[in-house]
């Protein structure tokens, strides 16, 4: 009888450990999902950062074209006024 009580206690301990393992497994799954979302967020942020210099070149080119057009219009206006 004493052996059976010890066996039952060991079985109960195993059940408790199994339950803890199951809980940890669920938490690990949630961490993996959260990590995947963070990686996707970092990917989109990196794409935005990599795209930003090209936007600066576009702005610089646009400003240069605007300055050139303004200079051309000023030249034409000065020729007409003279």
PyMOL Python script that loads the backbone (N, CA, C, O; Angstrom):
from pymol import cmd

cmd.read_pdbstr("""\
ATOM      1  N   UNK A   1       0.811  -1.187   0.000  1.00  0.00           N
ATOM      2  CA  UNK A   1       0.000   0.000   0.000  1.00  0.00           C
ATOM      3  C   UNK A   1       0.861   1.261   0.000  1.00  0.00           C
ATOM      4  O   UNK A   1       0.530   2.252  -0.651  1.00  0.00           O
ATOM      5  N   UNK A   2       1.961   1.210   0.733  1.00  0.00           N
ATOM      6  CA  UNK A   2       2.848   2.350   0.822  1.00  0.00           C
ATOM      7  C   UNK A   2       3.475   2.658  -0.544  1.00  0.00           C
ATOM      8  O   UNK A   2       3.666   3.825  -0.886  1.00  0.00           O
ATOM      9  N   UNK A   3       3.785   1.652  -1.299  1.00  0.00           N
ATOM     10  CA  UNK A   3       4.363   1.825  -2.626  1.00  0.00           C
ATOM     11  C   UNK A   3       3.360   2.507  -3.549  1.00  0.00           C
ATOM     12  O   UNK A   3       3.723   3.375  -4.343  1.00  0.00           O
ATOM     13  N   UNK A   4       2.123   2.114  -3.437  1.00  0.00           N
ATOM     14  CA  UNK A   4       1.105   2.708  -4.299  1.00  0.00           C
ATOM     15  C   UNK A   4       0.911   4.194  -3.990  1.00  0.00           C
ATOM     16  O   UNK A   4       0.710   4.992  -4.906  1.00  0.00           O
ATOM     17  N   UNK A   5       0.969   4.564  -2.738  1.00  0.00           N
ATOM     18  CA  UNK A   5       0.820   5.976  -2.363  1.00  0.00           C
ATOM     19  C   UNK A   5       1.960   6.803  -2.944  1.00  0.00           C
ATOM     20  O   UNK A   5       1.752   7.904  -3.453  1.00  0.00           O
ATOM     21  N   UNK A   6       3.166   6.255  -2.859  1.00  0.00           N
ATOM     22  CA  UNK A   6       4.324   6.961  -3.426  1.00  0.00           C
ATOM     23  C   UNK A   6       4.194   7.064  -4.947  1.00  0.00           C
ATOM     24  O   UNK A   6       4.505   8.100  -5.535  1.00  0.00           O
ATOM     25  N   UNK A   7       3.735   5.987  -5.572  1.00  0.00           N
ATOM     26  CA  UNK A   7       3.532   6.010  -7.024  1.00  0.00           C
ATOM     27  C   UNK A   7       2.477   7.038  -7.406  1.00  0.00           C
ATOM     28  O   UNK A   7       2.646   7.764  -8.385  1.00  0.00           O
ATOM     29  N   UNK A   8       1.395   7.105  -6.644  1.00  0.00           N
ATOM     30  CA  UNK A   8       0.345   8.088  -6.937  1.00  0.00           C
ATOM     31  C   UNK A   8       0.880   9.512  -6.774  1.00  0.00           C
ATOM     32  O   UNK A   8       0.550  10.394  -7.566  1.00  0.00           O
ATOM     33  N   UNK A   9       1.705   9.736  -5.750  1.00  0.00           N
ATOM     34  CA  UNK A   9       2.292  11.056  -5.538  1.00  0.00           C
ATOM     35  C   UNK A   9       3.224  11.403  -6.697  1.00  0.00           C
ATOM     36  O   UNK A   9       3.229  12.538  -7.174  1.00  0.00           O
ATOM     37  N   UNK A  10       4.012  10.426  -7.149  1.00  0.00           N
ATOM     38  CA  UNK A  10       4.901  10.646  -8.294  1.00  0.00           C
ATOM     39  C   UNK A  10       4.107  10.955  -9.560  1.00  0.00           C
ATOM     40  O   UNK A  10       4.486  11.820 -10.349  1.00  0.00           O
ATOM     41  N   UNK A  11       3.015  10.244  -9.738  1.00  0.00           N
ATOM     42  CA  UNK A  11       2.149  10.498 -10.908  1.00  0.00           C
ATOM     43  C   UNK A  11       1.562  11.901 -10.832  1.00  0.00           C
ATOM     44  O   UNK A  11       1.516  12.608 -11.838  1.00  0.00           O
ATOM     45  N   UNK A  12       1.111  12.311  -9.643  1.00  0.00           N
ATOM     46  CA  UNK A  12       0.580  13.665  -9.479  1.00  0.00           C
ATOM     47  C   UNK A  12       1.656  14.712  -9.757  1.00  0.00           C
ATOM     48  O   UNK A  12       1.383  15.734 -10.387  1.00  0.00           O
ATOM     49  N   UNK A  13       2.882  14.458  -9.287  1.00  0.00           N
ATOM     50  CA  UNK A  13       3.990  15.376  -9.572  1.00  0.00           C
ATOM     51  C   UNK A  13       4.247  15.461 -11.078  1.00  0.00           C
ATOM     52  O   UNK A  13       4.499  16.542 -11.611  1.00  0.00           O
ATOM     53  N   UNK A  14       4.184  14.334 -11.747  1.00  0.00           N
ATOM     54  CA  UNK A  14       4.381  14.315 -13.206  1.00  0.00           C
ATOM     55  C   UNK A  14       3.276  15.087 -13.916  1.00  0.00           C
ATOM     56  O   UNK A  14       3.540  15.797 -14.887  1.00  0.00           O
ATOM     57  N   UNK A  15       2.046  14.956 -13.441  1.00  0.00           N
ATOM     58  CA  UNK A  15       0.935  15.694 -14.038  1.00  0.00           C
ATOM     59  C   UNK A  15       1.123  17.197 -13.871  1.00  0.00           C
ATOM     60  O   UNK A  15       0.857  17.968 -14.793  1.00  0.00           O
ATOM     61  N   UNK A  16       1.583  17.610 -12.691  1.00  0.00           N
ATOM     62  CA  UNK A  16       1.830  19.035 -12.442  1.00  0.00           C
ATOM     63  C   UNK A  16       2.948  19.548 -13.351  1.00  0.00           C
ATOM     64  O   UNK A  16       2.844  20.622 -13.943  1.00  0.00           O
ATOM     65  N   UNK A  17       4.013  18.759 -13.446  1.00  0.00           N
ATOM     66  CA  UNK A  17       5.111  19.149 -14.339  1.00  0.00           C
ATOM     67  C   UNK A  17       4.660  19.218 -15.787  1.00  0.00           C
ATOM     68  O   UNK A  17       5.052  20.127 -16.518  1.00  0.00           O
ATOM     69  N   UNK A  18       3.847  18.274 -16.202  1.00  0.00           N
ATOM     70  CA  UNK A  18       3.328  18.263 -17.568  1.00  0.00           C
ATOM     71  C   UNK A  18       2.478  19.502 -17.823  1.00  0.00           C
ATOM     72  O   UNK A  18       2.562  20.114 -18.888  1.00  0.00           O
ATOM     73  N   UNK A  19       1.665  19.863 -16.847  1.00  0.00           N
ATOM     74  CA  UNK A  19       0.833  21.058 -16.987  1.00  0.00           C
ATOM     75  C   UNK A  19       1.712  22.303 -17.121  1.00  0.00           C
ATOM     76  O   UNK A  19       1.422  23.181 -17.934  1.00  0.00           O
ATOM     77  N   UNK A  20       2.782  22.382 -16.328  1.00  0.00           N
ATOM     78  CA  UNK A  20       3.702  23.522 -16.434  1.00  0.00           C
ATOM     79  C   UNK A  20       4.392  23.551 -17.793  1.00  0.00           C
ATOM     80  O   UNK A  20       4.588  24.616 -18.380  1.00  0.00           O
ATOM     81  N   UNK A  21       4.756  22.378 -18.282  1.00  0.00           N
ATOM     82  CA  UNK A  21       5.391  22.302 -19.610  1.00  0.00           C
ATOM     83  C   UNK A  21       4.421  22.765 -20.691  1.00  0.00           C
ATOM     84  O   UNK A  21       4.812  23.480 -21.613  1.00  0.00           O
ATOM     85  N   UNK A  22       3.164  22.361 -20.578  1.00  0.00           N
ATOM     86  CA  UNK A  22       2.156  22.792 -21.550  1.00  0.00           C
ATOM     87  C   UNK A  22       1.976  24.303 -21.508  1.00  0.00           C
ATOM     88  O   UNK A  22       1.856  24.942 -22.554  1.00  0.00           O
ATOM     89  N   UNK A  23       1.954  24.886 -20.300  1.00  0.00           N
ATOM     90  CA  UNK A  23       1.813  26.336 -20.174  1.00  0.00           C
ATOM     91  C   UNK A  23       3.014  27.056 -20.783  1.00  0.00           C
ATOM     92  O   UNK A  23       2.869  28.069 -21.467  1.00  0.00           O
ATOM     93  N   UNK A  24       4.207  26.508 -20.519  1.00  0.00           N
ATOM     94  CA  UNK A  24       5.403  27.115 -21.103  1.00  0.00           C
ATOM     95  C   UNK A  24       5.416  27.003 -22.621  1.00  0.00           C
ATOM     96  O   UNK A  24       5.879  27.911 -23.312  1.00  0.00           O
ATOM     97  N   UNK A  25       4.913  25.903 -23.134  1.00  0.00           N
ATOM     98  CA  UNK A  25       4.837  25.720 -24.581  1.00  0.00           C
ATOM     99  C   UNK A  25       3.907  26.760 -25.208  1.00  0.00           C
ATOM    100  O   UNK A  25       4.212  27.321 -26.261  1.00  0.00           O
ATOM    101  N   UNK A  26       2.785  27.008 -24.561  1.00  0.00           N
ATOM    102  CA  UNK A  26       1.852  28.025 -25.056  1.00  0.00           C
ATOM    103  C   UNK A  26       2.510  29.404 -25.023  1.00  0.00           C
ATOM    104  O   UNK A  26       2.398  30.179 -25.972  1.00  0.00           O
ATOM    105  N   UNK A  27       3.201  29.701 -23.914  1.00  0.00           N
ATOM    106  CA  UNK A  27       3.883  30.996 -23.807  1.00  0.00           C
ATOM    107  C   UNK A  27       4.966  31.141 -24.869  1.00  0.00           C
ATOM    108  O   UNK A  27       5.145  32.222 -25.429  1.00  0.00           O
ATOM    109  N   UNK A  28       5.684  30.069 -25.146  1.00  0.00           N
ATOM    110  CA  UNK A  28       6.715  30.117 -26.190  1.00  0.00           C
ATOM    111  C   UNK A  28       6.091  30.390 -27.556  1.00  0.00           C
ATOM    112  O   UNK A  28       6.645  31.144 -28.356  1.00  0.00           O
ATOM    113  N   UNK A  29       4.943  29.778 -27.817  1.00  0.00           N
ATOM    114  CA  UNK A  29       4.249  30.047 -29.069  1.00  0.00           C
ATOM    115  C   UNK A  29       3.854  31.511 -29.183  1.00  0.00           C
ATOM    116  O   UNK A  29       3.975  32.111 -30.251  1.00  0.00           O
ATOM    117  N   UNK A  30       3.382  32.086 -28.082  1.00  0.00           N
ATOM    118  CA  UNK A  30       3.016  33.499 -28.085  1.00  0.00           C
ATOM    119  C   UNK A  30       4.248  34.377 -28.296  1.00  0.00           C
ATOM    120  O   UNK A  30       4.182  35.382 -29.005  1.00  0.00           O
ATOM    121  N   UNK A  31       5.373  33.998 -27.682  1.00  0.00           N
ATOM    122  CA  UNK A  31       6.610  34.762 -27.879  1.00  0.00           C
ATOM    123  C   UNK A  31       7.082  34.695 -29.326  1.00  0.00           C
ATOM    124  O   UNK A  31       7.564  35.685 -29.877  1.00  0.00           O
ATOM    125  N   UNK A  32       6.942  33.530 -29.935  1.00  0.00           N
ATOM    126  CA  UNK A  32       7.344  33.385 -31.339  1.00  0.00           C
ATOM    127  C   UNK A  32       6.481  34.286 -32.216  1.00  0.00           C
ATOM    128  O   UNK A  32       7.001  34.948 -33.115  1.00  0.00           O
ATOM    129  N   UNK A  33       5.184  34.323 -31.972  1.00  0.00           N
ATOM    130  CA  UNK A  33       4.291  35.188 -32.747  1.00  0.00           C
ATOM    131  C   UNK A  33       4.649  36.656 -32.544  1.00  0.00           C
ATOM    132  O   UNK A  33       4.707  37.418 -33.509  1.00  0.00           O
ATOM    133  N   UNK A  34       4.889  37.057 -31.300  1.00  0.00           N
ATOM    134  CA  UNK A  34       5.257  38.445 -31.016  1.00  0.00           C
ATOM    135  C   UNK A  34       6.583  38.798 -31.681  1.00  0.00           C
ATOM    136  O   UNK A  34       6.750  39.900 -32.203  1.00  0.00           O
ATOM    137  N   UNK A  35       7.515  37.865 -31.657  1.00  0.00           N
ATOM    138  CA  UNK A  35       8.807  38.098 -32.289  1.00  0.00           C
ATOM    139  C   UNK A  35       8.659  38.237 -33.800  1.00  0.00           C
ATOM    140  O   UNK A  35       9.318  39.075 -34.416  1.00  0.00           O
ATOM    141  N   UNK A  36       7.808  37.429 -34.392  1.00  0.00           N
ATOM    142  CA  UNK A  36       7.582  37.506 -35.836  1.00  0.00           C
ATOM    143  C   UNK A  36       6.978  38.853 -36.208  1.00  0.00           C
ATOM    144  O   UNK A  36       7.367  39.452 -37.211  1.00  0.00           O
ATOM    145  N   UNK A  37       6.026  39.336 -35.403  1.00  0.00           N
ATOM    146  CA  UNK A  37       5.427  40.647 -35.656  1.00  0.00           C
ATOM    147  C   UNK A  37       6.472  41.746 -35.528  1.00  0.00           C
ATOM    148  O   UNK A  37       6.475  42.692 -36.315  1.00  0.00           O
ATOM    149  N   UNK A  38       7.359  41.629 -34.542  1.00  0.00           N
ATOM    150  CA  UNK A  38       8.417  42.629 -34.367  1.00  0.00           C
ATOM    151  C   UNK A  38       9.366  42.627 -35.557  1.00  0.00           C
ATOM    152  O   UNK A  38       9.796  43.686 -36.016  1.00  0.00           O
ATOM    153  N   UNK A  39       9.693  41.440 -36.056  1.00  0.00           N
ATOM    154  CA  UNK A  39      10.581  41.347 -37.218  1.00  0.00           C
ATOM    155  C   UNK A  39       9.918  41.980 -38.443  1.00  0.00           C
ATOM    156  O   UNK A  39      10.575  42.693 -39.202  1.00  0.00           O
ATOM    157  N   UNK A  40       8.635  41.727 -38.639  1.00  0.00           N
ATOM    158  CA  UNK A  40       7.923  42.339 -39.761  1.00  0.00           C
ATOM    159  C   UNK A  40       7.881  43.848 -39.623  1.00  0.00           C
ATOM    160  O   UNK A  40       8.021  44.568 -40.611  1.00  0.00           O
ATOM    161  N   UNK A  41       7.687  44.338 -38.389  1.00  0.00           N
ATOM    162  CA  UNK A  41       7.678  45.779 -38.149  1.00  0.00           C
ATOM    163  C   UNK A  41       9.045  46.379 -38.456  1.00  0.00           C
ATOM    164  O   UNK A  41       9.139  47.445 -39.064  1.00  0.00           O
ATOM    165  N   UNK A  42      10.102  45.691 -38.034  1.00  0.00           N
ATOM    166  CA  UNK A  42      11.450  46.178 -38.326  1.00  0.00           C
ATOM    167  C   UNK A  42      11.703  46.186 -39.832  1.00  0.00           C
ATOM    168  O   UNK A  42      12.360  47.091 -40.345  1.00  0.00           O
ATOM    169  N   UNK A  43      11.194  45.200 -40.528  1.00  0.00           N
ATOM    170  CA  UNK A  43      11.380  45.126 -41.975  1.00  0.00           C
ATOM    171  C   UNK A  43      10.730  46.320 -42.657  1.00  0.00           C
ATOM    172  O   UNK A  43      11.329  46.930 -43.543  1.00  0.00           O
ATOM    173  N   UNK A  44       9.509  46.658 -42.252  1.00  0.00           N
ATOM    174  CA  UNK A  44       8.829  47.798 -42.874  1.00  0.00           C
ATOM    175  C   UNK A  44       9.539  49.105 -42.529  1.00  0.00           C
ATOM    176  O   UNK A  44       9.626  50.006 -43.363  1.00  0.00           O
ATOM    177  N   UNK A  45      10.049  49.208 -41.295  1.00  0.00           N
ATOM    178  CA  UNK A  45      10.769  50.420 -40.899  1.00  0.00           C
ATOM    179  C   UNK A  45      12.084  50.538 -41.664  1.00  0.00           C
ATOM    180  O   UNK A  45      12.474  51.637 -42.059  1.00  0.00           O
ATOM    181  N   UNK A  46      12.779  49.402 -41.877  1.00  0.00           N
ATOM    182  CA  UNK A  46      14.018  49.435 -42.643  1.00  0.00           C
ATOM    183  C   UNK A  46      13.764  49.833 -44.092  1.00  0.00           C
ATOM    184  O   UNK A  46      14.538  50.586 -44.682  1.00  0.00           O
ATOM    185  N   UNK A  47      12.688  49.329 -44.656  1.00  0.00           N
ATOM    186  CA  UNK A  47      12.345  49.708 -46.032  1.00  0.00           C
ATOM    187  C   UNK A  47      12.107  51.211 -46.125  1.00  0.00           C
ATOM    188  O   UNK A  47      12.535  51.853 -47.083  1.00  0.00           O
ATOM    189  N   UNK A  48      11.422  51.771 -45.125  1.00  0.00           N
ATOM    190  CA  UNK A  48      11.170  53.212 -45.116  1.00  0.00           C
ATOM    191  C   UNK A  48      12.481  53.987 -44.999  1.00  0.00           C
ATOM    192  O   UNK A  48      12.666  55.001 -45.671  1.00  0.00           O
ATOM    193  N   UNK A  49      13.384  53.515 -44.154  1.00  0.00           N
ATOM    194  CA  UNK A  49      14.673  54.193 -43.999  1.00  0.00           C
ATOM    195  C   UNK A  49      15.523  54.086 -45.260  1.00  0.00           C
ATOM    196  O   UNK A  49      16.212  55.035 -45.633  1.00  0.00           O
ATOM    197  N   UNK A  50      15.471  52.939 -45.910  1.00  0.00           N
ATOM    198  CA  UNK A  50      16.234  52.777 -47.140  1.00  0.00           C
ATOM    199  C   UNK A  50      15.647  53.618 -48.266  1.00  0.00           C
ATOM    200  O   UNK A  50      16.377  54.042 -49.162  1.00  0.00           O
ATOM    201  N   UNK A  51      14.364  53.862 -48.235  1.00  0.00           N
ATOM    202  CA  UNK A  51      13.701  54.637 -49.282  1.00  0.00           C
ATOM    203  C   UNK A  51      13.924  56.141 -49.086  1.00  0.00           C
ATOM    204  O   UNK A  51      13.861  56.913 -50.043  1.00  0.00           O
ATOM    205  N   UNK A  52      14.183  56.544 -47.858  1.00  0.00           N
ATOM    206  CA  UNK A  52      14.291  57.965 -47.539  1.00  0.00           C
ATOM    207  C   UNK A  52      15.375  58.701 -48.332  1.00  0.00           C
ATOM    208  O   UNK A  52      15.093  59.798 -48.813  1.00  0.00           O
ATOM    209  N   UNK A  53      16.610  58.169 -48.504  1.00  0.00           N
ATOM    210  CA  UNK A  53      17.609  58.902 -49.289  1.00  0.00           C
ATOM    211  C   UNK A  53      17.169  59.154 -50.728  1.00  0.00           C
ATOM    212  O   UNK A  53      17.474  60.206 -51.290  1.00  0.00           O
ATOM    213  N   UNK A  54      16.468  58.217 -51.321  1.00  0.00           N
ATOM    214  CA  UNK A  54      15.999  58.443 -52.690  1.00  0.00           C
ATOM    215  C   UNK A  54      14.979  59.574 -52.725  1.00  0.00           C
ATOM    216  O   UNK A  54      14.884  60.308 -53.708  1.00  0.00           O
ATOM    217  N   UNK A  55      14.214  59.706 -51.637  1.00  0.00           N
ATOM    218  CA  UNK A  55      13.265  60.819 -51.581  1.00  0.00           C
ATOM    219  C   UNK A  55      14.025  62.142 -51.486  1.00  0.00           C
ATOM    220  O   UNK A  55      13.590  63.144 -52.052  1.00  0.00           O
ATOM    221  N   UNK A  56      15.163  62.156 -50.772  1.00  0.00           N
ATOM    222  CA  UNK A  56      15.968  63.377 -50.685  1.00  0.00           C
ATOM    223  C   UNK A  56      16.511  63.758 -52.057  1.00  0.00           C
ATOM    224  O   UNK A  56      16.524  64.933 -52.424  1.00  0.00           O
ATOM    225  N   UNK A  57      16.959  62.760 -52.810  1.00  0.00           N
ATOM    226  CA  UNK A  57      17.450  63.055 -54.157  1.00  0.00           C
ATOM    227  C   UNK A  57      16.326  63.592 -55.039  1.00  0.00           C
ATOM    228  O   UNK A  57      16.546  64.492 -55.849  1.00  0.00           O
ATOM    229  N   UNK A  58      15.136  63.047 -54.883  1.00  0.00           N
ATOM    230  CA  UNK A  58      13.993  63.551 -55.645  1.00  0.00           C
ATOM    231  C   UNK A  58      13.711  65.008 -55.297  1.00  0.00           C
ATOM    232  O   UNK A  58      13.447  65.820 -56.183  1.00  0.00           O
ATOM    233  N   UNK A  59      13.765  65.340 -54.001  1.00  0.00           N
ATOM    234  CA  UNK A  59      13.534  66.720 -53.578  1.00  0.00           C
ATOM    235  C   UNK A  59      14.632  67.641 -54.104  1.00  0.00           C
ATOM    236  O   UNK A  59      14.354  68.750 -54.558  1.00  0.00           O
ATOM    237  N   UNK A  60      15.878  67.177 -54.040  1.00  0.00           N
ATOM    238  CA  UNK A  60      16.990  67.984 -54.529  1.00  0.00           C
ATOM    239  C   UNK A  60      16.873  68.209 -56.033  1.00  0.00           C
ATOM    240  O   UNK A  60      17.086  69.323 -56.512  1.00  0.00           O
ATOM    241  N   UNK A  61      16.543  67.178 -56.766  1.00  0.00           N
ATOM    242  CA  UNK A  61      16.359  67.307 -58.205  1.00  0.00           C
ATOM    243  C   UNK A  61      15.209  68.241 -58.528  1.00  0.00           C
ATOM    244  O   UNK A  61      15.308  69.063 -59.439  1.00  0.00           O
ATOM    245  N   UNK A  62      14.123  68.119 -57.788  1.00  0.00           N
ATOM    246  CA  UNK A  62      12.971  68.993 -57.992  1.00  0.00           C
ATOM    247  C   UNK A  62      13.341  70.446 -57.714  1.00  0.00           C
ATOM    248  O   UNK A  62      12.942  71.345 -58.455  1.00  0.00           O
ATOM    249  N   UNK A  63      14.108  70.677 -56.641  1.00  0.00           N
ATOM    250  CA  UNK A  63      14.535  72.043 -56.320  1.00  0.00           C
ATOM    251  C   UNK A  63      15.455  72.581 -57.407  1.00  0.00           C
ATOM    252  O   UNK A  63      15.367  73.755 -57.765  1.00  0.00           O
ATOM    253  N   UNK A  64      16.331  71.740 -57.933  1.00  0.00           N
ATOM    254  CA  UNK A  64      17.222  72.163 -59.019  1.00  0.00           C
ATOM    255  C   UNK A  64      16.455  72.513 -60.277  1.00  0.00           C
ATOM    256  O   UNK A  64      16.746  73.518 -60.925  1.00  0.00           O
ATOM    257  N   UNK A  65      15.488  71.701 -60.625  1.00  0.00           N
ATOM    258  CA  UNK A  65      14.668  71.985 -61.811  1.00  0.00           C
ATOM    259  C   UNK A  65      13.885  73.272 -61.603  1.00  0.00           C
ATOM    260  O   UNK A  65      13.777  74.090 -62.516  1.00  0.00           O
ATOM    261  N   UNK A  66      13.340  73.453 -60.406  1.00  0.00           N
ATOM    262  CA  UNK A  66      12.591  74.682 -60.117  1.00  0.00           C
ATOM    263  C   UNK A  66      13.488  75.905 -60.213  1.00  0.00           C
ATOM    264  O   UNK A  66      13.084  76.930 -60.763  1.00  0.00           O
ATOM    265  N   UNK A  67      14.701  75.807 -59.684  1.00  0.00           N
ATOM    266  CA  UNK A  67      15.646  76.926 -59.763  1.00  0.00           C
ATOM    267  C   UNK A  67      16.024  77.208 -61.207  1.00  0.00           C
ATOM    268  O   UNK A  67      16.136  78.366 -61.611  1.00  0.00           O
ATOM    269  N   UNK A  68      16.222  76.150 -61.987  1.00  0.00           N
ATOM    270  CA  UNK A  68      16.557  76.335 -63.402  1.00  0.00           C
ATOM    271  C   UNK A  68      15.431  77.001 -64.170  1.00  0.00           C
ATOM    272  O   UNK A  68      15.668  77.901 -64.976  1.00  0.00           O
ATOM    273  N   UNK A  69      14.207  76.562 -63.923  1.00  0.00           N
ATOM    274  CA  UNK A  69      13.046  77.172 -64.588  1.00  0.00           C
ATOM    275  C   UNK A  69      12.903  78.628 -64.163  1.00  0.00           C
ATOM    276  O   UNK A  69      12.621  79.495 -64.991  1.00  0.00           O
ATOM    277  N   UNK A  70      13.097  78.899 -62.873  1.00  0.00           N
ATOM    278  CA  UNK A  70      12.997  80.280 -62.387  1.00  0.00           C
ATOM    279  C   UNK A  70      14.073  81.155 -63.025  1.00  0.00           C
ATOM    280  O   UNK A  70      13.807  82.302 -63.385  1.00  0.00           O
ATOM    281  N   UNK A  71      15.282  80.622 -63.166  1.00  0.00           N
ATOM    282  CA  UNK A  71      16.358  81.377 -63.811  1.00  0.00           C
ATOM    283  C   UNK A  71      16.034  81.629 -65.271  1.00  0.00           C
ATOM    284  O   UNK A  71      16.276  82.726 -65.775  1.00  0.00           O
ATOM    285  N   UNK A  72      15.495  80.644 -65.952  1.00  0.00           N
ATOM    286  CA  UNK A  72      15.122  80.791 -67.357  1.00  0.00           C
ATOM    287  C   UNK A  72      14.019  81.833 -67.525  1.00  0.00           C
ATOM    288  O   UNK A  72      14.082  82.664 -68.430  1.00  0.00           O
ATOM    289  N   UNK A  73      13.010  81.791 -66.655  1.00  0.00           N
ATOM    290  CA  UNK A  73      11.923  82.772 -66.712  1.00  0.00           C
ATOM    291  C   UNK A  73      12.467  84.165 -66.424  1.00  0.00           C
ATOM    292  O   UNK A  73      12.059  85.130 -67.070  1.00  0.00           O
ATOM    293  N   UNK A  74      13.386  84.285 -65.461  1.00  0.00           N
ATOM    294  CA  UNK A  74      13.987  85.591 -65.156  1.00  0.00           C
ATOM    295  C   UNK A  74      14.790  86.105 -66.331  1.00  0.00           C
ATOM    296  O   UNK A  74      14.743  87.297 -66.635  1.00  0.00           O
ATOM    297  N   UNK A  75      15.528  85.228 -67.001  1.00  0.00           N
ATOM    298  CA  UNK A  75      16.299  85.627 -68.178  1.00  0.00           C
ATOM    299  C   UNK A  75      15.384  86.114 -69.294  1.00  0.00           C
ATOM    300  O   UNK A  75      15.644  87.145 -69.914  1.00  0.00           O
ATOM    301  N   UNK A  76      14.318  85.370 -69.543  1.00  0.00           N
ATOM    302  CA  UNK A  76      13.366  85.770 -70.590  1.00  0.00           C
ATOM    303  C   UNK A  76      12.715  87.095 -70.227  1.00  0.00           C
ATOM    304  O   UNK A  76      12.531  87.953 -71.090  1.00  0.00           O
ATOM    305  N   UNK A  77      12.364  87.269 -68.954  1.00  0.00           N
ATOM    306  CA  UNK A  77      11.731  88.517 -68.522  1.00  0.00           C
ATOM    307  C   UNK A  77      12.710  89.687 -68.662  1.00  0.00           C
ATOM    308  O   UNK A  77      12.305  90.782 -69.052  1.00  0.00           O
ATOM    309  N   UNK A  78      13.988  89.468 -68.350  1.00  0.00           N
ATOM    310  CA  UNK A  78      14.958  90.565 -68.477  1.00  0.00           C
ATOM    311  C   UNK A  78      15.214  90.920 -69.929  1.00  0.00           C
ATOM    312  O   UNK A  78      15.456  92.083 -70.252  1.00  0.00           O
ATOM    313  N   UNK A  79      15.161  89.923 -70.810  1.00  0.00           N
ATOM    314  CA  UNK A  79      15.329  90.190 -72.238  1.00  0.00           C
ATOM    315  C   UNK A  79      14.135  90.968 -72.764  1.00  0.00           C
ATOM    316  O   UNK A  79      14.299  91.875 -73.580  1.00  0.00           O
ATOM    317  N   UNK A  80      12.941  90.627 -72.307  1.00  0.00           N
ATOM    318  CA  UNK A  80      11.732  91.321 -72.768  1.00  0.00           C
ATOM    319  C   UNK A  80      11.711  92.750 -72.263  1.00  0.00           C
ATOM    320  O   UNK A  80      11.300  93.654 -72.992  1.00  0.00           O
ATOM    321  N   UNK A  81      12.136  92.970 -71.055  1.00  0.00           N
ATOM    322  CA  UNK A  81      12.095  94.312 -70.459  1.00  0.00           C
ATOM    323  C   UNK A  81      13.095  95.231 -71.143  1.00  0.00           C
ATOM    324  O   UNK A  81      12.800  96.417 -71.285  1.00  0.00           O
ATOM    325  N   UNK A  82      14.218  94.775 -71.560  1.00  0.00           N
ATOM    326  CA  UNK A  82      15.224  95.618 -72.209  1.00  0.00           C
ATOM    327  C   UNK A  82      14.784  96.006 -73.543  1.00  0.00           C
ATOM    328  O   UNK A  82      15.500  96.719 -74.246  1.00  0.00           O
TER     329      UNK A  82
END
""", "prot")
cmd.dss("prot")
cmd.show_as("cartoon", "prot")
cmd.util.cbc("prot")
cmd.orient("prot")
